[in-house]
Amino acid sequence: MENIFLADTMLGRLAKWLRIMGYDTHYQSFYGEGLITRLVDEGRMLLSRRRMLTNRFPKSLYIRSDHLEKQLQEIKDAGYLTHDRSKWFSRCLNCNVELEKIDIQKSSRKLPEYVQYQHDVVINFCPSCNRYFWKGSHREHMIKQLNEWGYG
């Protein structure tokens, strides 16, 4: 079974990078009463910087470091991360929904003009927040960073 995560309010950057790597990672800046319990009960693994919170849930991982690279290493060392590049950039970085590949002709009016004229451009679309994603320099920087961290 694939690992799906729940990042607490202190782990927003970690949640973003887990999504970049293709992991289903629920994150929000505030969790109301009982929401964390419900999400863990649905099968998510809680990632938290708060020891008291992880002590409440058997399916959780206490994240010791406040540095992103070390946080990812902690999850990897616990056996919850794999090196599956095929999943990279498959989720919306904002809302965590799986992206859909779309025809550039159908979305041309909603994309910057320079993207429309690139050859071999693959456009991904988030059906939840209606954002478009394509390979650009920002993606190249993310790939470089993941490679430097040893995930390439």
N, C-alpha and C positions, 0 to 999 in steps of 0.2 A: 504494500500500500504506500502511496506517495505521501510524503510529509506535507501537512498543511499547518500553517503557523498563525498565531495570534500574538502580535507585538503590543506590549503595554505602551502607555503614553510617553514613556521615556525613550522609546526606541524607534522613532520616526525615520531616521536616516537608515537604520538597519532594515526596516520594513521596505523602504524604497529599493535598496540593493537586493534584497531577497526577491522582490518582484522583477527586477532587472534579470535576475538569474532564472526566472520562470516559476518561482515558488508562490503558491497561493498563500498570501500573507494579509490577514485582516489587521488593519491599524486605524485608529481614530484618536484624536487628541483628548477625548473625554469618553469614559465608559460609565454609563448610568448603572444604578443598582441592579445587580444580578446579570448584567450583560456578559461579563467575563466568564462567569459560571456557565451560562447558556452556550457560549461559543466553545468552551472546553468540552462541555457535554456533547456537542455536535462533532467532536473529533479533532479539534484543533489543539496543537501543542502550544502552550503559553510560554512566551519568551519574556522575561522580566528582569529588571535591575533591582527589584525589591524582593529581598529574601523572604519576608513575611508572606508575600503573595504567592511565591512559588512553593512555599511550605504547605499552602492550602490545597494545592492541586498536584496529584501524582504525575499527571502528564504535563510536566513543565520543565523548563530549564532556566536556572538562575544565570544571568549574564553578568559576569564580574567586571569586565572592562568597560570603559567609557569611550574606547577607540574602535571605530568601525571595523578595521582590519582584524583586530583581536576578537571582536564580537563574532565575526564570521568564522574565525578559527575555532572559537569555543563551540559553535554549533557543529562545525565540521568534525572536531575532535570527539564530540558526543555521538557521531555517526549519522547525523541528520542532513548532511549536504553531500551531493554527488557532483561529478564533473560532467554534466550533460549539457553541452553547448547548444544542442538542438532546441532546448527550451528557453534559451536566452531571448529576451525581448518579445515574449509571447503574451505578456500581461500588461494591462494599463498601469502606468506608474502612479496614477492618481486614485483610481477606484478599484484596482485589483481584478477587473474582469478580463477574461481571455479575449485577445484581439482577433479580429477577422481580417483576412486578406480581401482587398477590394480592387476592382478595376479602376485604374487611374482615370479613364474616360468618364466614369460615373461621378467622380469626385473632383474633377478638374477645376470647377468654379470655387471650390472651397480650399484649394491648396495654393501656396505661393507659386508664382509663375515659373521660377527657376526649377522647381521640383517637377513640373509637368514636362520639362524638356530634357530631363536626365534620362539616359538610357538605362535599361535594366532596373528601374526603380520599382521597389515593392512597397506598396502602401498598405499599412495596417490601420484598422479603424476600431475604435472602442464603441460598441453598441450602447453602452451605458451613459458615458459622458460626451459622446460624439466628437472625440478628439482623434486626430490623424497622427500617425507615426510613420517615419521613413528613415532610411539610413542617411545619416548626416554626420558632421564632424563631432557632435555631442556623443553619438553612438560609438564612434571610433575611440573617443577618450574613455568611455566606459569600458570598452573591450580591453583597451590598453591597461586600465586600472585592474580589471579582473585578472588579466594575464600576470601582472606584477604581483598580485596576491596569490598566484598559484592555482587559479581556477581554469586556465585556458587549455 
